[in-house]
Amino acid sequence: MEEELVRKAAEVIRREMDTWIGIVVHCMGGIGRTSTVLGGVLRDLGVRADDVVKNYLDRINRFRGARGWPEVK
C-alpha cells in the first residue's frame, strides 16, 4: 500500500512539474516521507538510485543539528 501511495504522489508531482508552477512537498512527522516521495520523482526522471541515496545522506549529514530555516539563494 505505501509503495502505491509513493508512486501516486510522485506521479502527481511530475505532472505538476510540467505546468511550471511551484511545488511544495512536506510531511508533518519528519520521518522521511518527503525524501521518499522526492527520491521516487528523481528516479522517474532518470537519476540513478545510488545517486539519490548518496545525495540524501550527504544532505542529512550537512543539515543535522542545523537550527532555523535553510538559506535560500
DSSP file (Angstrom, degrees, kcal/mol; ACC not computed):
  #  RESIDUE AA STRUCTURE BP1 BP2  ACC     N-H-->O    O-->H-N    N-H-->O    O-->H-N    TCO  KAPPA ALPHA  PHI   PSI    X-CA   Y-CA   Z-CA
    1    1 A M     >        0   0    0      0, 0.0     4,-2.0     0, 0.0     5,-0.2   0.000 360.0 360.0 360.0 -47.1    0.0    0.0    0.0
    2    2 A E  H  >  +     0   0    0      1,-0.2     4,-2.5     2,-0.2     5,-0.2   0.895 360.0  53.8 -61.8 -40.1    2.7    2.5    0.9
    3    3 A E  H  > S+     0   0    0      1,-0.2     4,-2.4     2,-0.2    -1,-0.2   0.913 108.1  50.1 -60.9 -41.8    4.6    1.8   -2.3
    4    4 A E  H  > S+     0   0    0      1,-0.2     4,-2.4     2,-0.2    -1,-0.2   0.901 110.2  50.1 -63.1 -41.2    1.5    2.6   -4.3
    5    5 A L  H  X S+     0   0    0     -4,-2.0     4,-2.6     2,-0.2    -2,-0.2   0.901 110.5  49.7 -64.6 -41.1    0.9    5.9   -2.4
    6    6 A V  H  X S+     0   0    0     -4,-2.5     4,-2.6     2,-0.2    -2,-0.2   0.926 111.4  49.1 -63.3 -44.4    4.5    6.9   -3.0
    7    7 A R  H  X S+     0   0    0     -4,-2.4     4,-2.1     1,-0.2    -2,-0.2   0.909 112.3  47.9 -61.8 -42.3    4.2    6.2   -6.7
    8    8 A K  H  X S+     0   0    0     -4,-2.4     4,-2.2     2,-0.2    -2,-0.2   0.911 112.0  49.2 -65.9 -41.8    0.9    8.1   -7.0
    9    9 A A  H  X S+     0   0    0     -4,-2.6     4,-2.3     1,-0.2    -2,-0.2   0.920 111.2  49.6 -63.1 -43.2    2.4   11.1   -5.1
   10   10 A A  H  X S+     0   0    0     -4,-2.6     4,-2.6     1,-0.2    -1,-0.2   0.883 109.4  52.8 -62.4 -38.4    5.5   11.1   -7.4
   11   11 A E  H  X S+     0   0    0     -4,-2.1     4,-2.3     2,-0.2    -1,-0.2   0.913 108.7  48.9 -63.7 -43.4    3.2   10.9  -10.5
   12   12 A V  H  X S+     0   0    0     -4,-2.2     4,-2.4     2,-0.2    -2,-0.2   0.922 112.1  49.1 -62.1 -44.1    1.2   14.0   -9.3
   13   13 A I  H  X S+     0   0    0     -4,-2.3     4,-2.2     2,-0.2    -2,-0.2   0.932 111.0  49.0 -62.7 -46.3    4.4   15.9   -8.7
   14   14 A R  H  X S+     0   0    0     -4,-2.6     4,-1.1     1,-0.2    -1,-0.2   0.901 111.4  50.3 -60.6 -40.6    5.9   15.0  -12.1
   15   15 A R  H  < S+     0   0    0     -4,-2.3     3,-0.5     1,-0.2     4,-0.3   0.915 111.6  47.5 -64.2 -42.7    2.6   16.1  -13.7
   16   16 A E  H ><>S+     0   0    0     -4,-2.4     3,-1.4     1,-0.2     5,-0.9   0.820 102.1  64.5 -68.9 -30.4    2.6   19.4  -11.9
   17   17 A M  H ><5S+     0   0    0     -4,-2.2     3,-1.2     1,-0.3    -1,-0.2   0.851  94.6  61.1 -60.0 -33.0    6.3   20.0  -12.8
   18   18 A D  T 3<5S+     0   0    0     -4,-1.1    -1,-0.3    -3,-0.5    -2,-0.2   0.692  98.2  57.3 -67.5 -18.3    5.2   20.2  -16.4
   19   19 A T  T < 5S-     0   0    0     -3,-1.4    -1,-0.3    -4,-0.3    -2,-0.2   0.555 103.9-131.0 -89.2  -8.4    3.0   23.2  -15.6
   20   20 A W  T < 5 +     0   0    0     -3,-1.2     2,-0.2    -4,-0.4    -3,-0.1   0.791  60.1 136.1  62.1  31.1    6.0   25.2  -14.3
   21   21 A I      < -     0   0    0     -5,-0.9    -1,-0.2     1,-0.1     2,-0.1  -0.641  64.1 -88.3 -97.1 165.0    4.1   26.1  -11.1
   22   22 A G        -     0   0    0     -2,-0.2     2,-0.4    -3,-0.1    -1,-0.1  -0.446  40.9-158.8 -71.6 146.5    5.7   26.0   -7.7
   23   23 A I        -     0   0    0     -2,-0.1     2,-0.5     2,-0.0   -10,-0.0  -0.994   7.4-168.3-129.3 132.1    5.5   22.7   -5.8
   24   24 A V        -     0   0    0     -2,-0.4     2,-0.5     2,-0.0    -2,-0.0  -0.985   5.4-174.4-119.7 129.4    5.9   22.3   -2.0
   25   25 A V        +     0   0    0     -2,-0.5     2,-0.3     2,-0.0    -2,-0.0  -0.989  20.3 140.1-124.5 126.5    6.3   18.8   -0.6
   26   26 A H        -     0   0    0     -2,-0.5     2,-0.3     8,-0.0    -2,-0.0  -0.984  32.7-148.5-155.3 162.6    6.4   18.2    3.2
   27   27 A C        -     0   0    0     -2,-0.3     5,-0.1     1,-0.1     3,-0.1  -0.933  19.7-132.7-130.7 161.3    5.2   15.8    5.9
   28   28 A M  S    S+     0   0    0     -2,-0.3    -1,-0.1     1,-0.2     0, 0.0   0.741  97.1  56.1 -85.3 -23.3    4.3   16.6    9.4
   29   29 A G  S    S-     0   0    0      1,-0.0    -1,-0.2     0, 0.0     0, 0.0   0.717  88.1-137.9 -88.3 -20.1    6.2   13.9   11.2
   30   30 A G        +     0   0    0      1,-0.1    -2,-0.1    -3,-0.1    -1,-0.0   0.869  63.0 126.4  67.2  35.7    9.8   14.4    9.9
   31   31 A I  S    S-     0   0    0      0, 0.0    -1,-0.1     0, 0.0    -3,-0.0   0.226  86.8 -85.5-113.7  14.9   10.3   10.7    9.4
   32   32 A G  S  > S+     0   0    0     -5,-0.1     4,-2.2     3,-0.0     5,-0.1   0.495  88.8 122.9 104.5   3.0   11.4   10.7    5.8
   33   33 A R  H  > S+     0   0    0      2,-0.2     4,-2.5     1,-0.2     5,-0.2   0.913  78.2  51.8 -65.7 -40.0    8.2   10.6    3.8
   34   34 A T  H  > S+     0   0    0      1,-0.2     4,-2.7     2,-0.2     5,-0.3   0.943 111.7  46.6 -59.5 -47.9    9.1   13.7    1.9
   35   35 A S  H  > S+     0   0    0      1,-0.2     4,-2.4     2,-0.2    -1,-0.2   0.870 110.8  53.5 -62.8 -37.1   12.5   12.4    0.9
   36   36 A T  H  X S+     0   0    0     -4,-2.2     4,-1.8     2,-0.2    -1,-0.2   0.937 111.9  43.8 -63.8 -46.9   11.0    9.1   -0.1
   37   37 A V  H  X S+     0   0    0     -4,-2.5     4,-1.8     2,-0.2    -2,-0.2   0.940 116.5  45.8 -65.1 -47.2    8.5   10.7   -2.5
   38   38 A L  H  X S+     0   0    0     -4,-2.7     4,-2.5     1,-0.2    -1,-0.2   0.835 108.9  56.5 -68.6 -30.9   11.0   13.1   -4.0
   39   39 A G  H  X S+     0   0    0     -4,-2.4     4,-2.3    -5,-0.3    -1,-0.2   0.892 106.4  51.1 -62.4 -38.9   13.5   10.3   -4.3
   40   40 A G  H  X S+     0   0    0     -4,-1.8     4,-2.3     2,-0.2    -2,-0.2   0.883 108.7  50.9 -64.1 -38.9   10.9    8.5   -6.4
   41   41 A V  H  X S+     0   0    0     -4,-1.8     4,-1.5     2,-0.2    -2,-0.2   0.941 110.2  49.2 -62.9 -46.9   10.5   11.6   -8.5
   42   42 A L  H  <>S+     0   0    0     -4,-2.5     5,-2.5     1,-0.2     4,-0.2   0.909 110.4  50.6 -60.2 -42.3   14.2   11.7   -9.1
   43   43 A R  H ><5S+     0   0    0     -4,-2.3     3,-1.8     1,-0.2    -1,-0.2   0.928 108.9  51.3 -60.7 -44.4   14.3    8.1  -10.1
   44   44 A D  H 3<5S+     0   0    0     -4,-2.3    -1,-0.2     1,-0.3    -2,-0.2   0.784 105.8  56.4 -64.0 -26.2   11.5    8.6  -12.5
   45   45 A L  T 3<5S-     0   0    0     -4,-1.5    -1,-0.3    -3,-0.2    -2,-0.2   0.433 129.1 -96.5 -85.4   0.4   13.4   11.5  -14.0
   46   46 A G  T < 5S+     0   0    0     -3,-1.8     2,-0.3     1,-0.3    -3,-0.2   0.497  74.4 144.2 102.6   4.3   16.4    9.1  -14.6
   47   47 A V      < -     0   0    0     -5,-2.5    -1,-0.3    -6,-0.2    -2,-0.1  -0.620  56.6-109.9 -76.9 133.8   18.6    9.8  -11.6
   48   48 A R     >  -     0   0    0     -2,-0.3     4,-2.1     1,-0.1     3,-0.4  -0.324  19.4-124.2 -63.9 143.9   20.3    6.5  -10.5
   49   49 A A  H  > S+     0   0    0      1,-0.2     4,-2.4     2,-0.2     5,-0.2   0.884 111.4  55.1 -56.8 -41.8   19.1    5.1   -7.2
   50   50 A D  H  > S+     0   0    0      1,-0.2     4,-2.5     2,-0.2    -1,-0.2   0.886 108.7  48.4 -59.9 -38.9   22.7    5.1   -5.8
   51   51 A D  H  > S+     0   0    0     -3,-0.4     4,-2.4     2,-0.2    -1,-0.2   0.868 109.2  52.7 -70.1 -36.6   22.9    8.9   -6.6
   52   52 A V  H  X S+     0   0    0     -4,-2.1     4,-2.2     2,-0.2    -2,-0.2   0.946 113.2  43.7 -61.3 -48.2   19.6    9.6   -5.0
   53   53 A V  H  X S+     0   0    0     -4,-2.4     4,-2.7     2,-0.2     5,-0.2   0.920 113.7  50.2 -65.1 -44.9   20.6    7.8   -1.8
   54   54 A K  H  X S+     0   0    0     -4,-2.5     4,-2.6     1,-0.2    -1,-0.2   0.924 111.5  48.4 -60.4 -45.4   24.1    9.4   -1.7
   55   55 A N  H  X S+     0   0    0     -4,-2.4     4,-2.1     2,-0.2    -1,-0.2   0.913 112.2  49.6 -61.5 -43.0   22.6   12.9   -2.2
   56   56 A Y  H  X S+     0   0    0     -4,-2.2     4,-2.5    -5,-0.2    -2,-0.2   0.939 112.9  45.6 -61.2 -48.8   20.0   12.3    0.6
   57   57 A L  H  X S+     0   0    0     -4,-2.7     4,-2.4     1,-0.2     5,-0.2   0.887 110.6  54.0 -65.4 -38.3   22.6   11.1    3.1
   58   58 A D  H  X S+     0   0    0     -4,-2.6     4,-1.9    -5,-0.2    -1,-0.2   0.917 111.8  45.1 -60.1 -43.1   25.0   13.9    2.2
   59   59 A R  H  X S+     0   0    0     -4,-2.1     4,-2.6     2,-0.2     5,-0.2   0.890 110.1  53.6 -70.8 -38.9   22.3   16.5    2.9
   60   60 A I  H  X S+     0   0    0     -4,-2.5     4,-1.6     1,-0.2    -2,-0.2   0.947 112.2  45.1 -58.7 -47.5   21.2   14.8    6.1
   61   61 A N  H  < S+     0   0    0     -4,-2.4    -1,-0.2     1,-0.2    -2,-0.2   0.862 113.7  50.8 -64.7 -35.6   24.7   14.9    7.4
   62   62 A R  H  < S+     0   0    0     -4,-1.9    -2,-0.2    -5,-0.2    -1,-0.2   0.903 120.0  32.6 -68.8 -42.1   25.1   18.5    6.3
   63   63 A F  H >< S+     0   0    0     -4,-2.6     3,-2.6    -5,-0.1    -2,-0.2   0.531  84.0 120.7 -98.1  -6.6   22.0   19.8    8.0
   64   64 A R  T 3< S+     0   0    0     -4,-1.6     3,-0.1     1,-0.3    -4,-0.0  -0.388  88.0  12.0 -59.7 126.7   21.8   17.6   11.0
   65   65 A G  T 3  S+     0   0    0      1,-0.3    -1,-0.3    -2,-0.1     2,-0.1   0.366  94.0 138.5  86.7  -5.6   21.9   19.8   14.0
   66   66 A A    <   -     0   0    0     -3,-2.6     2,-0.3     1,-0.0    -1,-0.3  -0.451  43.1-142.3 -71.3 146.1   21.3   23.0   12.0
   67   67 A R        +     0   0    0     -2,-0.1    -1,-0.0    -3,-0.1    -3,-0.0  -0.796  52.4   0.4-108.7 151.7   18.9   25.5   13.5
   68   68 A G  S    S-     0   0    0     -2,-0.3    -2,-0.0     2,-0.0     0, 0.0  -0.231 103.5 -23.6  76.9-161.6   16.3   27.6   11.9
   69   69 A W        -     0   0    0      1,-0.1     2,-0.1     3,-0.0    -2,-0.1  -0.633  66.7-110.2 -89.0 142.1   15.4   27.9    8.2
   70   70 A P        -     0   0    0      0, 0.0     2,-0.1     0, 0.0    -1,-0.1  -0.436  42.6-101.3 -66.9 146.8   17.9   26.9    5.5
   71   71 A E        -     0   0    0     -2,-0.1     2,-0.5     2,-0.0     0, 0.0  -0.419  31.5-147.2 -69.0 142.9   19.2   29.9    3.5
   72   72 A V              0   0    0     -2,-0.1    -1,-0.0     1,-0.1    -3,-0.0  -0.956 360.0 360.0-113.8 128.4   17.6   30.4    0.1
   73   73 A K              0   0    0     -2,-0.5    -1,-0.1     0, 0.0    -2,-0.0   0.452 360.0 360.0 -90.4 360.0   19.8   31.9   -2.7
